[in-house]
Amino acid sequence: MGLQNNIKRGLFWKHVFRVAVVFLIVVALFSLVFKTGGALFSGDFETINKVHFANNQWIRFWLSKIVIALIYAMYTVNKNMK
């Protein structure tokens, strides 16, 4: 089935949600480790907060990852759904 038909199905959105949550967690952790891995492993959470979350940077941090996770999940679920 095509994406237009799958979007109308409730089962499609349940699968999208499951895949998106898992992918969001993986992408967020990868991003934290990649950009501030040293601070993360040394327990310097103030640096992590300053780099990723202070001054409304948390919006860009989470919004970009949520969009990426939803697009990836919709593509993957649509590709595997019959």
Residue pairs with C-beta under 8 A, 6 or more apart in sequence:
1 81
1 82
2 78
3 74
3 78
6 12
6 77
6 78
6 81
11 81
12 77
12 78
12 81
15 73
15 77
15 81
16 70
16 73
16 74
16 77
17 73
19 72
19 73
19 76
19 77
20 66
20 69
20 70
20 72
20 73
21 69
23 68
23 69
23 72
23 73
24 65
24 66
24 69
27 65
27 68
27 69
28 61
28 62
28 65
31 61
31 65
32 40
32 48
32 52
33 40
35 51
35 52
36 47
36 48
36 51
36 52
38 44
39 45
39 47
39 48
39 51
40 48
51 57
52 58
52 61
53 61
